[in-house]
Structure formats: C-alpha cells, structure tokens
C-alpha cells in the first residue's frame, strides 16, 4: 500500500469518526430535548393530579360535613322523642303509684 492510499484511508476514517461524533452529539441533544419535554409533561400530569386530589378532598369534606349535620339532627330528634317517652312513662308510673297508694310524700 502506498502513502497516498494510506492518506486517503486515514482521511476516510477521520471523516467517518468526525461524522460519528457529530451524530452522537446530535443524538445527545435530541435525547436532552426529549427528556426535557417528558419532564415538562410529567410536571403537567402531576399538577393536574394534585388539582384533582384537592378537588376530591373538598368534595369529600363537604360530604362528610353534610353527613355529620344530618346525623346530629337525627340524634337530636331521637333524643327529644326519647325524652318525651320517658316523661310520659314517669307520669304513668306516678299515676299508677297514686292509684295503688304507693306515693311517698
């Protein structure tokens, strides 16, 4: 092999190496751009999910507060009804005791 052929081979290898380095650099830049895009999209998904969770928490809190109010109202009503029954029963007991002469004065 002569010097001229050897120089041409070296030149071809150098050109191929330079081209490969350029391709690698382009691939790295492209991968960086893709990674940044994915990072941005992930951030958007995260923010959207957080908004959904916040809204769900507000809805759940509102529902629980309403259930608490309804339960409290039912307990209050039931207590009133029980109190009325107890008073009627106590009155009946007093009436029965009076009829039987068991009233303690």
Backbone as CSV, one residue per row, in Angstrom:
resi,resn,N_x,N_y,N_z,CA_x,CA_y,CA_z,C_x,C_y,C_z
1,UNK,0.855,-1.148,0.000,0.000,0.000,0.000,0.908,1.219,0.000
2,UNK,0.589,2.165,-0.835,1.439,3.357,-0.933,0.954,4.440,0.027
3,UNK,1.735,5.460,0.148,1.466,6.566,1.080,0.176,7.297,0.734
4,UNK,-0.077,7.420,-0.541,-1.280,8.146,-0.985,-2.537,7.376,-0.587
5,UNK,-2.549,6.062,-0.740,-3.691,5.236,-0.357,-3.876,5.270,1.154
6,UNK,-2.743,5.209,1.853,-2.794,5.268,3.308,-3.357,6.609,3.781
7,UNK,-3.006,7.675,3.135,-3.501,9.012,3.490,-5.001,9.090,3.211
8,UNK,-5.434,8.496,2.086,-6.860,8.510,1.758,-7.656,7.705,2.796
9,UNK,-7.110,6.569,3.204,-7.784,5.740,4.214,-7.881,6.509,5.526
10,UNK,-6.784,7.163,5.911,-6.795,7.953,7.156,-7.810,9.091,7.058
11,UNK,-7.876,9.702,5.894,-8.819,10.793,5.691,-10.264,10.278,5.779
12,UNK,-10.527,9.100,5.166,-11.865,8.494,5.240,-12.231,8.128,6.684
13,UNK,-11.273,7.553,7.402,-11.516,7.189,8.806,-11.757,8.439,9.634
14,UNK,-10.982,9.474,9.417,-11.137,10.736,10.145,-12.507,11.353,9.859
15,UNK,-12.900,11.342,8.585,-14.206,11.895,8.210,-15.332,11.080,8.852
16,UNK,-15.192,9.757,8.828,-16.209,8.896,9.425,-16.276,9.113,10.934
17,UNK,-15.114,9.246,11.568,-15.061,9.494,13.013,-15.710,10.827,13.354
18,UNK,-15.391,11.870,12.590,-15.981,13.197,12.818,-17.497,13.149,12.629
19,UNK,-17.931,12.434,11.607,-19.358,12.308,11.336,-20.055,11.559,12.477
20,UNK,-19.410,10.492,12.956,-19.964,9.721,14.063,-20.047,10.564,15.329
21,UNK,-19.000,11.328,15.608,-19.029,12.224,16.779,-20.153,13.246,16.657
22,UNK,-20.345,13.775,15.460,-21.435,14.731,15.232,-22.797,14.084,15.437
23,UNK,-22.919,12.846,14.916,-24.187,12.122,15.095,-24.463,11.853,16.577
24,UNK,-23.415,11.472,17.300,-23.572,11.214,18.742,-23.973,12.495,19.456
25,UNK,-23.337,13.597,19.130,-23.672,14.881,19.761,-25.113,15.268,19.444
26,UNK,-25.516,15.066,18.174,-26.911,15.358,17.799,-27.878,14.457,18.567
27,UNK,-27.524,13.183,18.698,-28.371,12.248,19.439,-28.480,12.659,20.910
28,UNK,-27.380,13.100,21.489,-27.402,13.540,22.881,-28.282,14.789,23.046
29,UNK,-28.170,15.734,22.113,-29.018,16.933,22.174,-30.481,16.552,22.009
30,UNK,-30.757,15.660,21.076,-32.125,15.212,20.833,-32.686,14.502,22.074
31,UNK,-31.876,13.635,22.686,-32.299,12.936,23.902,-32.553,13.943,25.024
32,UNK,-31.725,14.974,25.108,-31.911,16.017,26.118,-33.215,16.761,25.916
33,UNK,-33.513,17.085,24.662,-34.767,17.776,24.344,-35.957,16.876,24.683
34,UNK,-35.861,15.596,24.321,-36.939,14.660,24.648,-37.119,14.527,26.156
35,UNK,-36.018,14.426,26.874,-36.091,14.288,28.332,-36.731,15.534,28.948
36,UNK,-36.357,16.695,28.457,-36.937,17.945,28.969,-38.431,17.996,28.673
37,UNK,-38.821,17.563,27.479,-40.243,17.517,27.122,-41.006,16.564,28.023
38,UNK,-40.434,15.399,28.268,-41.071,14.436,29.161,-41.173,14.982,30.581
39,UNK,-40.130,15.658,31.027,-40.132,16.265,32.352,-41.278,17.283,32.465
40,UNK,-41.426,18.090,31.431,-42.490,19.100,31.411,-43.870,18.433,31.419
41,UNK,-44.040,17.409,30.596,-45.324,16.703,30.543,-45.631,16.017,31.875
42,UNK,-44.622,15.447,32.503,-44.808,14.822,33.803,-45.219,15.860,34.842
43,UNK,-44.627,17.034,34.779,-44.991,18.114,35.693,-46.453,18.505,35.492
44,UNK,-46.897,18.580,34.230,-48.294,18.910,33.947,-49.238,17.843,34.492
45,UNK,-48.867,16.572,34.306,-49.689,15.484,34.833,-49.738,15.557,36.356
46,UNK,-48.600,15.814,36.977,-48.535,15.921,38.432,-49.425,17.050,38.931
47,UNK,-49.354,18.207,38.290,-50.189,19.340,38.688,-51.667,19.028,38.502
48,UNK,-52.001,18.384,37.384,-53.393,18.009,37.141,-53.896,17.028,38.179
49,UNK,-53.074,16.062,38.532,-53.461,15.081,39.539,-53.621,15.740,40.903
50,UNK,-52.723,16.672,41.225,-52.824,17.388,42.503,-54.109,18.208,42.551
51,UNK,-54.473,18.850,41.442,-55.723,19.609,41.388,-56.909,18.667,41.593
52,UNK,-56.848,17.496,40.969,-57.921,16.504,41.137,-58.025,16.079,42.602
53,UNK,-56.886,15.805,43.236,-56.898,15.396,44.640,-57.447,16.501,45.532
54,UNK,-57.051,17.749,45.256,-57.552,18.874,46.040,-59.061,19.003,45.900
55,UNK,-59.553,18.891,44.679,-60.994,18.989,44.442,-61.719,17.839,45.127
56,UNK,-61.171,16.656,45.041,-61.785,15.487,45.676,-61.834,15.656,47.187
57,UNK,-60.752,16.204,47.762,-60.711,16.426,49.202,-61.800,17.409,49.619
58,UNK,-61.977,18.482,48.853,-63.015,19.467,49.149,-64.395,18.815,49.071
59,UNK,-64.624,18.025,48.032,-65.909,17.345,47.879,-66.155,16.366,49.022
60,UNK,-65.127,15.591,49.378,-65.272,14.627,50.469,-65.525,15.335,51.790
61,UNK,-64.813,16.432,52.031,-65.002,17.195,53.267,-66.418,17.745,53.341
62,UNK,-66.908,18.266,52.236,-68.266,18.795,52.182,-69.285,17.689,52.446
63,UNK,-69.081,16.534,51.833,-69.975,15.402,52.032,-69.980,14.969,53.498
64,UNK,-68.804,14.862,54.099,-68.719,14.437,55.493,-69.372,15.449,56.428
65,UNK,-69.190,16.729,56.144,-69.827,17.756,56.968,-71.347,17.655,56.875
66,UNK,-71.859,17.420,55.678,-73.304,17.274,55.489,-73.818,16.035,56.233
67,UNK,-73.085,14.935,56.128,-73.472,13.721,56.839,-73.461,13.954,58.356
68,UNK,-72.471,14.684,58.836,-72.391,14.983,60.265,-73.592,15.812,60.701
69,UNK,-73.952,16.829,59.924,-75.104,17.667,60.269,-76.387,16.837,60.292
70,UNK,-76.566,15.992,59.285,-77.763,15.151,59.230,-77.809,14.175,60.407
71,UNK,-76.685,13.568,60.726,-76.627,12.627,61.840,-76.925,13.341,63.155
72,UNK,-76.350,14.506,63.329,-76.589,15.284,64.549,-78.065,15.655,64.672
73,UNK,-78.682,16.063,63.564,-80.105,16.413,63.591,-80.953,15.196,63.954
74,UNK,-80.625,14.034,63.392,-81.369,12.816,63.723,-81.196,12.425,65.187
75,UNK,-79.993,12.560,65.699,-79.746,12.247,67.111,-80.537,13.207,67.994
76,UNK,-80.525,14.473,67.652,-81.261,15.470,68.421,-82.760,15.142,68.412
77,UNK,-83.300,14.820,67.245,-84.709,14.456,67.134,-85.015,13.207,67.953
78,UNK,-84.162,12.191,67.829,-84.360,10.945,68.579,-84.295,11.204,70.077
79,UNK,-83.365,12.020,70.502,-83.243,12.337,71.923,-84.520,13.009,72.420
80,UNK,-85.048,13.932,71.639,-86.291,14.607,72.015,-87.445,13.626,72.139
81,UNK,-87.539,12.700,71.188,-88.606,11.699,71.232,-88.440,10.775,72.435
82,UNK,-87.233,10.371,72.712,-86.971,9.502,73.872,-87.303,10.243,75.157
83,UNK,-86.924,11.504,75.219,-87.218,12.307,76.411,-88.728,12.401,76.643
84,UNK,-89.481,12.612,75.577,-90.945,12.664,75.699,-91.503,11.330,76.192
85,UNK,-91.012,10.230,75.674,-91.483,8.905,76.114,-91.151,8.663,77.576
86,UNK,-89.952,9.032,77.990,-89.556,8.852,79.389,-90.478,9.677,80.288
87,UNK,-90.752,10.910,79.909,-91.628,11.763,80.724,-93.031,11.172,80.805
88,UNK,-93.558,10.661,79.687,-94.884,10.021,79.706,-94.882,8.783,80.603
89,UNK,-93.835,7.986,80.505,-93.733,6.794,81.349,-93.632,7.167,82.824
90,UNK,-92.839,8.177,83.117,-92.732,8.624,84.501,-94.087,9.096,85.022
91,UNK,-94.829,9.813,84.181,-96.155,10.268,84.569,-97.087,9.082,84.812
92,UNK,-96.995,8.073,83.952,-97.830,6.874,84.125,-97.468,6.160,85.427
93,UNK,-96.173,6.073,85.720,-95.727,5.429,86.958,-96.282,6.197,88.158
94,UNK,-96.220,7.525,88.132,-96.744,8.332,89.235,-98.256,8.113,89.392
95,UNK,-98.963,8.065,88.257,-100.407,7.850,88.290,-100.723,6.480,88.881
96,UNK,-100.000,5.452,88.449,-100.207,4.090,88.956,-99.888,4.045,90.460
97,UNK,-98.793,4.669,90.854,-98.420,4.693,92.272,-99.495,5.384,93.110
98,UNK,-100.060,6.463,92.575,-101.114,7.171,93.302,-102.343,6.280,93.455
99,UNK,-102.713,5.566,92.398,-103.872,4.669,92.459,-103.638,3.522,93.435
100,UNK,-102.410,3.092,93.538,-102.097,1.979,94.420,-101.769,2.461,95.837
101,UNK,-101.727,3.755,96.021,-101.389,4.313,97.327,-99.936,4.163,97.685
102,UNK,-99.086,4.147,96.691,-97.643,3.988,96.939,-96.888,5.313,96.902
103,UNK,-97.637,6.387,96.811,-96.979,7.682,96.667,-96.313,8.057,97.988
104,UNK,-95.067,8.400,97.930,-94.319,8.842,99.101,-94.323,10.373,99.101
105,UNK,-94.745,10.910,100.225,-94.836,12.378,100.271,-93.882,12.968,101.240
